[in-house]
Amino acid sequence: VQSANAWIEKLAKQPAEEIVTVMVYGVYYNNLEDLLQKRDWEDVKQDLKALQDDVRSTKPAVEQGEAQALLLEYLAYPEEAKQRYLMLIRQFYQITFLPWAERIREISESAMDRFNDFFQADPEKFLRDYHKDDPIAFHNKTNFHVSFAAQVGNYRYAFGYPVEWIIFGAVNDQIFGETAEQERVELFFKAFSDKRRLEFIALLRVKPRYGKEIAESLGITPAAVTYHANFMFFLDLLEMKRSEHRIYYHLKEDKLRELLALASKVLLGD
């Protein structure tokens, strides 16, 4: 679909049971293995009554804890859940989105043109400098969606083989490109104001690690790993490389040393 309104109308035609199962998948995304117990999601989602029992007996991630009771209600009354969801989406579309729609389009299309020029000039440089990913990580056809909503970041979604999507921040070039020295130092201190990011760096200093491995070591969710990693991506301290069917985070130690030296220069005039 090519517009928000067309998406809403398509959603209105979707069976209520499908909408509710997608809600379950979203809430349990970070601990789907606990919910499925080695079963296939495509089979589990077919039986709403059994899925209701699974949700009742499986705690979601801490930050999604309050959603469990709502999911049980939605699974019991899927049609009512769909109508409430549609009403909320339509109100948001009319009251919040439409007044800004044209401005969002202008900003997004301008960013899309910039990034397209960067990509056409040098695809590998674009992927390394602005997407912060190794070109060898791309095995499937991949669509880049330049997102005004995301603003900054690179989020990969494998919605269905063989096509993947990357939600690409509309101002990535302002963060990942050249920035003023003082601004970079401010971002540097902000990035490490949370001790978990210091622990993140300590783990990668030993060896590259993949997302779930980092989550388990730090006692956080995979989504939180992405959140903390973005602070370091902004500073060009991390890169991602595919190995053995996994995406690994690599620490760019030379960049870390550069930032430490820059901080010293800005603060002490060295």
DRENLUMGU-278843 format. One record per residue (C-alpha): residue number from 1; x, y, z. Coordinates in nm, 3 decimals. Layout:
# DRENLUMGU-278843
figu; c1; c2; c3
NUM; X; Y; Z
...
//
This chain:
# DRENLUMGU-278843
figu; c1; c2; c3
1; 0.000; 0.000; 0.000
2; 0.114; 0.353; -0.074
3; -0.066; 0.563; 0.187
4; -0.165; 0.554; 0.554
5; -0.534; 0.566; 0.466
6; -0.501; 0.273; 0.224
7; -0.326; 0.075; 0.498
8; -0.611; 0.149; 0.742
9; -0.870; 0.034; 0.490
10; -0.674; -0.284; 0.425
11; -0.653; -0.341; 0.802
12; -1.032; -0.302; 0.828
13; -1.074; -0.601; 0.594
14; -0.829; -0.822; 0.783
15; -0.985; -1.093; 1.004
16; -0.995; -0.994; 1.371
17; -0.822; -1.318; 1.472
18; -0.519; -1.235; 1.255
19; -0.489; -0.886; 1.405
20; -0.497; -1.022; 1.758
21; -0.234; -1.290; 1.689
22; -0.003; -1.021; 1.548
23; -0.047; -0.833; 1.879
24; 0.058; -1.147; 2.067
25; 0.362; -1.188; 1.842
26; 0.462; -0.826; 1.901
27; 0.435; -0.845; 2.281
28; 0.625; -1.175; 2.302
29; 0.879; -1.099; 2.029
30; 1.174; -1.084; 2.273
31; 1.084; -1.412; 2.445
32; 0.899; -1.598; 2.174
33; 1.087; -1.918; 2.255
34; 0.925; -1.929; 2.600
35; 0.580; -1.891; 2.447
36; 0.626; -2.146; 2.170
37; 0.809; -2.420; 2.361
38; 0.974; -2.549; 2.040
39; 0.650; -2.532; 1.841
40; 0.607; -2.347; 1.512
41; 0.439; -2.004; 1.535
42; 0.238; -2.066; 1.216
43; 0.076; -2.366; 1.386
44; 0.033; -2.206; 1.730
45; -0.148; -1.896; 1.602
46; -0.421; -2.104; 1.436
47; -0.589; -2.194; 1.768
48; -0.689; -1.882; 1.964
49; -0.814; -2.080; 2.263
50; -0.485; -2.265; 2.298
51; -0.293; -1.942; 2.236
52; -0.491; -1.783; 2.519
53; -0.370; -2.060; 2.751
54; -0.011; -2.007; 2.632
55; -0.030; -1.633; 2.701
56; -0.182; -1.695; 3.045
57; 0.105; -1.926; 3.143
58; 0.394; -1.726; 2.990
59; 0.519; -1.396; 3.130
60; 0.619; -1.141; 2.865
61; 0.933; -0.927; 2.894
62; 0.927; -0.690; 3.192
63; 0.861; -0.377; 2.985
64; 0.560; -0.553; 2.824
65; 0.422; -0.697; 3.148
66; 0.104; -0.489; 3.156
67; 0.007; -0.613; 2.809
68; -0.053; -0.971; 2.924
69; -0.399; -0.903; 3.074
70; -0.503; -0.703; 2.768
71; -0.394; -0.982; 2.533
72; -0.606; -1.233; 2.724
73; -0.906; -1.002; 2.684
74; -0.836; -0.952; 2.312
75; -0.798; -1.325; 2.250
76; -1.133; -1.383; 2.421
77; -1.307; -1.107; 2.220
78; -1.108; -1.057; 1.897
79; -1.378; -0.869; 1.703
80; -1.422; -0.612; 1.979
81; -1.043; -0.576; 2.005
82; -1.021; -0.511; 1.629
83; -1.291; -0.241; 1.641
84; -1.122; -0.065; 1.935
85; -0.788; -0.080; 1.754
86; -0.934; 0.058; 1.432
87; -1.106; 0.340; 1.617
88; -0.778; 0.439; 1.782
89; -0.583; 0.423; 1.454
90; -0.844; 0.627; 1.265
91; -0.852; 0.895; 1.534
92; -0.473; 0.920; 1.528
93; -0.479; 0.945; 1.148
94; -0.737; 1.224; 1.143
95; -0.627; 1.431; 1.443
96; -0.250; 1.384; 1.456
97; -0.115; 1.260; 1.124
98; -0.312; 1.448; 0.856
99; -0.216; 1.802; 0.970
100; 0.153; 1.704; 0.935
101; 0.129; 1.465; 0.640
102; 0.255; 1.700; 0.369
103; 0.545; 1.828; 0.578
104; 0.645; 1.470; 0.666
105; 0.634; 1.381; 0.296
106; 0.858; 1.676; 0.203
107; 1.120; 1.592; 0.467
108; 1.114; 1.219; 0.388
109; 1.140; 1.262; 0.010
110; 1.423; 1.514; 0.047
111; 1.612; 1.266; 0.267
112; 1.537; 0.984; 0.023
113; 1.688; 1.185; -0.264
114; 2.003; 1.260; -0.061
115; 2.056; 0.899; 0.038
116; 1.988; 0.777; -0.314
117; 2.261; 1.009; -0.441
118; 2.501; 0.879; -0.174
119; 2.417; 0.519; -0.265
120; 2.448; 0.564; -0.642
121; 2.787; 0.736; -0.601
122; 2.938; 0.455; -0.393
123; 2.712; 0.174; -0.261
124; 2.975; 0.019; -0.032
125; 3.070; 0.355; 0.122
126; 2.701; 0.432; 0.179
127; 2.646; 0.102; 0.361
128; 2.958; 0.141; 0.575
129; 2.933; 0.513; 0.655
130; 2.561; 0.576; 0.685
131; 2.407; 0.236; 0.746
132; 2.695; 0.107; 0.960
133; 2.672; -0.243; 0.818
134; 2.911; -0.461; 0.625
135; 2.802; -0.510; 0.262
136; 2.851; -0.886; 0.301
137; 2.558; -0.887; 0.548
138; 2.316; -0.844; 0.255
139; 2.212; -1.179; 0.116
140; 1.849; -1.107; 0.027
141; 1.677; -0.831; -0.164
142; 1.649; -0.541; 0.081
143; 1.422; -0.237; 0.069
144; 1.533; 0.079; 0.251
145; 1.244; 0.279; 0.397
146; 1.362; 0.633; 0.478
147; 1.172; 0.710; 0.796
148; 1.078; 1.052; 0.931
149; 0.939; 0.876; 1.240
150; 1.261; 0.691; 1.322
151; 1.477; 1.002; 1.255
152; 1.802; 0.822; 1.341
153; 1.887; 0.454; 1.327
154; 1.900; 0.138; 1.119
155; 1.644; -0.130; 1.197
156; 1.636; -0.454; 0.998
157; 1.309; -0.649; 0.965
158; 1.288; -0.987; 0.793
159; 0.914; -0.980; 0.723
160; 0.939; -1.264; 0.477
161; 1.207; -1.437; 0.278
162; 1.354; -1.342; 0.033
163; 1.276; -0.971; 0.090
164; 1.393; -0.777; 0.397
165; 1.324; -0.419; 0.505
166; 1.549; -0.165; 0.672
167; 1.393; 0.133; 0.846
168; 1.652; 0.403; 0.783
169; 1.654; 0.729; 0.980
170; 1.587; 1.046; 0.780
171; 1.877; 1.233; 0.946
172; 2.132; 0.953; 0.957
173; 2.376; 1.162; 0.754
174; 2.373; 1.438; 1.018
175; 2.463; 1.193; 1.295
176; 2.686; 0.948; 1.112
177; 2.851; 1.207; 0.889
178; 3.096; 1.479; 0.999
179; 2.992; 1.659; 1.318
180; 3.144; 1.945; 1.513
181; 3.408; 1.839; 1.766
182; 3.221; 1.969; 2.070
183; 2.897; 1.802; 1.959
184; 3.077; 1.471; 1.917
185; 3.223; 1.497; 2.267
186; 2.879; 1.579; 2.411
187; 2.735; 1.271; 2.236
188; 3.030; 1.067; 2.364
189; 2.964; 1.155; 2.728
190; 2.590; 1.105; 2.684
191; 2.647; 0.761; 2.533
192; 2.841; 0.644; 2.838
193; 2.625; 0.803; 3.106
194; 2.461; 0.459; 3.143
195; 2.684; 0.192; 3.298
196; 2.527; -0.077; 3.077
197; 2.689; 0.085; 2.775
198; 3.024; 0.069; 2.950
199; 2.955; -0.301; 3.016
200; 2.851; -0.337; 2.649
201; 3.189; -0.199; 2.539
202; 3.373; -0.421; 2.789
203; 3.210; -0.730; 2.638
204; 3.303; -0.632; 2.283
205; 3.658; -0.547; 2.385
206; 3.706; -0.918; 2.455
207; 3.544; -1.040; 2.132
208; 3.258; -0.963; 1.888
209; 2.917; -1.082; 2.010
210; 2.565; -1.119; 1.870
211; 2.257; -0.952; 2.014
212; 2.110; -1.234; 2.223
213; 2.451; -1.311; 2.371
214; 2.489; -0.948; 2.482
215; 2.134; -0.940; 2.620
216; 2.197; -1.247; 2.835
217; 2.532; -1.114; 2.962
218; 2.387; -0.775; 3.058
219; 2.051; -0.906; 3.183
220; 1.849; -0.697; 2.936
221; 1.616; -0.770; 2.643
222; 1.732; -0.791; 2.278
223; 1.532; -0.473; 2.213
224; 1.731; -0.297; 2.486
225; 2.053; -0.414; 2.318
226; 1.947; -0.233; 2.000
227; 1.854; 0.076; 2.203
228; 2.194; 0.097; 2.373
229; 2.383; 0.007; 2.055
230; 2.231; 0.303; 1.871
231; 2.408; 0.545; 2.106
232; 2.738; 0.394; 2.000
233; 2.645; 0.371; 1.632
234; 2.591; 0.748; 1.638
235; 2.957; 0.784; 1.737
236; 3.081; 0.530; 1.481
237; 3.205; 0.301; 1.760
238; 3.031; -0.013; 1.635
239; 2.993; -0.202; 1.314
240; 2.792; -0.515; 1.235
241; 2.916; -0.815; 1.042
242; 2.748; -1.143; 0.950
243; 2.918; -1.466; 1.051
244; 2.778; -1.819; 1.088
245; 2.423; -1.703; 1.014
246; 2.435; -1.439; 1.290
247; 2.493; -1.064; 1.296
248; 2.779; -0.973; 1.531
249; 2.858; -0.638; 1.692
250; 3.222; -0.536; 1.651
251; 3.393; -0.262; 1.853
252; 3.592; -0.010; 1.647
253; 3.871; 0.044; 1.898
254; 4.050; 0.299; 1.679
255; 3.737; 0.519; 1.680
256; 3.710; 0.488; 2.058
257; 4.070; 0.604; 2.096
258; 3.999; 0.896; 1.861
259; 3.702; 1.005; 2.070
260; 3.898; 0.980; 2.394
261; 4.169; 1.197; 2.241
262; 3.909; 1.443; 2.109
263; 3.747; 1.468; 2.453
264; 4.085; 1.552; 2.600
265; 4.143; 1.818; 2.332
266; 3.802; 1.984; 2.382
267; 3.814; 1.978; 2.763
268; 4.186; 2.046; 2.824
269; 4.294; 2.213; 2.503
270; 4.553; 1.941; 2.438
//
